[in-house]
Amino acid sequence: MLEKKAEEDRPKVQLAEKFISGNETVSVGIYAKMLYDKHKINIGRTRLFEWLRRKGILDGKNIPYQKYMNAGWFKVVSIPNTHLKENIPTTRITAKGQQKLFALIQKEYKTAVNP
């Protein structure tokens, strides 16, 4: 019975290991959706960007300040834009950043953590 359960949980465990290793990141929009789905924090992508700028975590172009990059909260990746024929820097949140940001957001939004 335990072996069957372990086999069923294998995809979830593999996904969790990817995030824990820090190799996987999520966009700010996906993170906002995760906050709502898991913790019912209705902040949305646009308001989350505003909040991050207001807290001094992101600059006016939504790029994280070096302090937070060095801390491992964010990665900035270049996304090709064929219309402009240049790469667009895009902020992605690491697993560590998701945990740290949630701690800050939870205080402000006074929400209970769902297990």
MOPE-V289641 format. One line per field, one symbol per residue. ss: DSSP state (h for helix, s for strand, l for the rest). psi: psi as a letter, one per 40 degrees, with the letter a starting at -180 (. if undefined). A space follows every 10 residues. Layout:
# MOPE-V289641
ss=???
psi=???
This chain:
# MOPE-V289641
ss=lhhhhhhhhh hhhhhhhhhh hlllssshhh hhhhhhhhhl lllhhhhhhh hhhhlllsll lllslhhhhh lllsssssss sllllsssss sssshhhhhh hhhhhhhhhl lllll
psi=dddddddded dddddddddd eeeiiiiddd ddddddddef hgdidddddd ddddefdiae efhiiddddd eediihihhh hddefiihhh hihidddddd ddddddddef iihh.
